[in-house]
Amino acid sequence: MNKRTIAAVLAIGLASATALASNADGGTSAPSELSYGTGPLQRIDYWPAPGRNAPLVVFVHGGGWKRGDKAMLRGSAKLSHWQSQGYAVASVNYRLVPDATVEQQAQDVADAVALLHREKTRLGIDGTRLVLVGHSAGAHLVALVGTNPAYLRKAGLTYRDMAGVIPLDGAAYDVPAQMDRNARLIGDTYEQAFGTDPARQRALSPTFHAAAPNAPSFLILHVQRRDGAQQARGLASALQKSGTAADVQGVAGRGLRGHAEISRKLGEPDYPATAIVDRYLVQRFSGRN
């Protein structure tokens, strides 16, 4: 598969997600929009739970660090499913490359979480029962925020302010290794995001930050027949060596099709990742490991 084909597949997937978001919301109410910064993309879609002190799932979209939108969650199976479990749900926008750096994107995610914490009483959420979920580039960003405490610290939070992190099929946990592996196919995307300085690439690699402290727990999912599998196992191993709870599981799928499915199908009752994520959320929201 060449670069042009990959770009076309990604564009189709994003267009489909945007079209889905613009249709009926799958039985869910329209979200409230919250601002965590002054930029037009520093916004959050927020859906409250029926009860007070609800657990909160915070979703961070993918798109190669340079595209995508919080509206991709609207109308999705995972949104309606999480709502049916009684969870409040938030979807985060962040500034995009090349107008922003990946460092700024990670800070945007941390700042969005900080806003939700500050507003927890008004929003009816339990700030400590918060799990970050990200797909693709979003998986990288939530893993980075979950392993490098500098981002949360700058936002006024610590890892005591979250319950866990779920990266979905990320492939940039060890940026230098991934750039070497994929330079022929999507190296331009990685170089635009991470540059060519090896020190910066390591600084933006969750695996290189896996020594404690970290978020309390990680569930790292990957498509079984994709390059992200090796990256997921590497991150899990590094976290486990530091004493951080980290479970890594593969979901059937192959290539970019499987990569899109792990986000699109999550929440569907017969999709294997749904039950895996459900078990993890119940455990984390109940305070069990």
QUIJONOR-V898821 format. One record per pair of residues at least 6 apart in sequence whose ideal C-beta (glycine too) atoms are under 6 Angstrom apart, sorted by the first residue. I is the first residue (numbers start at 1). GAP is how many residues later the second one is. Records with the same first field share a line. If there is no record, write none. Layout:
# QUIJONOR-V898821
I=GAP / GAP
This chain:
# QUIJONOR-V898821
6=180
9=247
13=247
17=55
20=55
21=50 / 51 / 53 / 54
23=52
25=49 / 50
26=49 / 54
27=53
28=51 / 52 / 55
31=14 / 15 / 16
32=14
33=10
34=10 / 12
35=8
36=6 / 75 / 76 / 79
39=56
41=52 / 54
43=50
44=46 / 48 / 68
45=25 / 46
46=44
47=42
48=40 / 76
49=37 / 38 / 39
52=72
53=73
54=34 / 71
55=32 / 74 / 230
56=32 / 69 / 74
57=25 / 30 / 32 / 74 / 76
58=32 / 74
59=14 / 32 / 74
60=32 / 49 / 74 / 78 / 81 / 82
61=7 / 11 / 77
62=6 / 73 / 74 / 75 / 76
63=74
64=73 / 125
65=32 / 37 / 72 / 128
66=30 / 31
70=21 / 23
73=6 / 18
77=190 / 191
78=188 / 189
79=10
81=186
82=7
88=37
92=20
94=11 / 14
95=9 / 13
97=95 / 96
102=91 / 102
105=36
106=35 / 38 / 39 / 45
107=44
109=32 / 36
110=35 / 41 / 42 / 45
111=44
114=41 / 42 / 43
117=10 / 44
120=7
129=34 / 156
130=32 / 33
131=32 / 33 / 153
132=10 / 33
133=33
134=7 / 8 / 33
135=33 / 128
139=28 / 29 / 31
140=30 / 32
142=23 / 25
143=24 / 30 / 63
144=62
145=6
146=19 / 69
147=59 / 62 / 63 / 67
148=61
149=64
159=54 / 56
162=53
163=121
164=53 / 120
165=50 / 53
166=53
167=53
168=53 / 94 / 95
169=53 / 54 / 59 / 90 / 93
171=7 / 56 / 57 / 60
172=6
173=33 / 34 / 58 / 62
174=31 / 33 / 60
175=19 / 26 / 29 / 30
176=25
179=11
194=7 / 10
202=6
206=29
207=27 / 28 / 31
210=28 / 29 / 32
211=31
212=30
214=30
217=28
218=21 / 28
219=28 / 61
220=12 / 16 / 28
221=28 / 30 / 52
222=6 / 7 / 10 / 28
223=28 / 30 / 35 / 36 / 39
224=26 / 28
225=29
232=16
233=15
236=10 / 12
239=7
240=6
245=44
249=27
251=11 / 21 / 22
253=8
262=11
265=6
266=7
267=7
